[in-house]
Amino acid sequence: MEMEMQIPKQVTFIIDRLEKHGYEAYAVGGCVRDMLLGRVPNDWDITTSAKPEQVKAVFKRTVDTGIQHGTVTVLEDHIGFEVTTYRIDGEYTDGRHPDEVQFTPDLKEDLRRRDFTINAMAYSPQSGIVDVFGGQEDLQNGIIRCVGSAEERFHEDALRIMRAVRFAAQLGFSIEEETWNAVKKLAPNLKKISAERIQTELSKLLLSPHPECFKMLYETGITKVILPEFDTAMSCEQNTPYHCYSVGEHTQEVMNHTPCDLPLRLTGLLHDLGKPLVKTTDENGQDHFYGHPQESEKIARKILRRLKYDNQTIDRTCRLIRFHDYKINLDKKSVRRAVSKIGTDLFPDLLIFRRADAGAKPPHVYEETMKELNQIEAFYQEIQENKECTSLKMLAVTGKDLIEAGMKPGKELGETLERLLQHVLENPEDNQKDVLLKLV
């Protein structure tokens, strides 16, 4: 698998300088993995036998970023590159960070403490690839495998339990058996990990080319710790003509049909989690889920806050969930009303999401729904092209116009504008200043 490795000139320069001063130095970790996969790495980490103060003596411009862990940032062409001394990690009492690190002159010892074989390779132009744990072979075979004992690696840092599944999703790899069993056994340790770190891994998994790998989180018991609401949904059957999956399986399927966008994929994951709470079964044995969008929105908001998502993501996702089942009749007037209620910023995404939702339903439902959505979309396009008014912003009169026409500022003014908007939604041709002022 040895191939021509393209590395930035700054990285070559740093490695070269350290070697000229009698030290070893290598690019290490994710950047080597990405180069072997033919991808352009996002960042470049360098590992060296030089101690931090020796690195600082070799380069003019450095920043102390993590001296206690052996890391110095070297600035070349105004770009920072982390240069870290070979190290052996001490005990991990918090299940996240080593209590202390020991420097070592041995590259192999440094590679031994890394998480997965595909992330435990080093490279330098002089020595080529250093691969002590079979990382290249695992890359070729599409396997995620821990370096050494999987249980030890996961005990050291519980976040690696989620990283195993996230890498599987990003690369389309499978997880090797010992690593998989350790994930299942130690999933409860994720309780020790901060919500922010969990959220980062979850988002990377959802935005990966294989969101279907989310089911691995369920199969290994990870969702039980980070998203117990999903486990409830997995056991909620849907005995209706519109569904062929349990609630959990349906949400999983919807995510696979959704474009790569975080609020859309989060909507896919969370849009039906309220169903178990509102489920009723009629005398014919058919299930109903009245009011589930509102209930799902509440649950989603709670989950997204718990996972420390930003307000913009929370707001967009929750609005999509609130309207995901909103009834729109197949005429232009209804579509204008819907756009007005839902908002032009969200309406196109709502149609995208509804298509994904339909893709996870039985074929006869899918075809019917797609026909309707195409019709709604055609009306929406016309409304946009004709610049038909769907919001107060687009109304031909403003509050200022009404005050100039003799109205007092206050509650009545707002109500009048709202009434005019409702009129224009019914009669778009009336959105002209003089017509509306006459109406007032």
Buried (B, 14 or more C-beta within 10 A) or exposed (E): EEEEBEBBEBBEBBBBBBBEBEBBBBBBBBBBBBBBEEEEBEEBBBBBBBBBEBBBEBBEEBEEBEEEBBBBBBBBEEEBBBBBBBBBBEEBEEBBBBEEBEBBEEBEBBBBBBBBBBBBBBBBBEBEBBBBBBBBBBBEEEBBBBBBEBBEBBBBBBBBBBBBBBBBBBBEBBBBEEBBBBBEBBBEBBEEBEEEBBBBBBBBBBBBEBBEBBBBBBEBBBBBBBBEBBBBBBEBEBEBEBBBBBBBBBBBBBBBBBEEBBBBBBBBBBBBBBBBBBBEEEEEEEBBBEEBBEBBBBBBBEBBEEBBBEEEBBBBBBBBBBBBBEEBEEEBEBBBBBBBEBBBEBBEBBBBBBBBBBBBBEEEBBEEBBEBBEBBBEBBEEBBEEEBBBEBEBBBBEBEBBEEEEBEEEEEBEEBBEEBBEBBBEEBEBBEEEBBBEBB
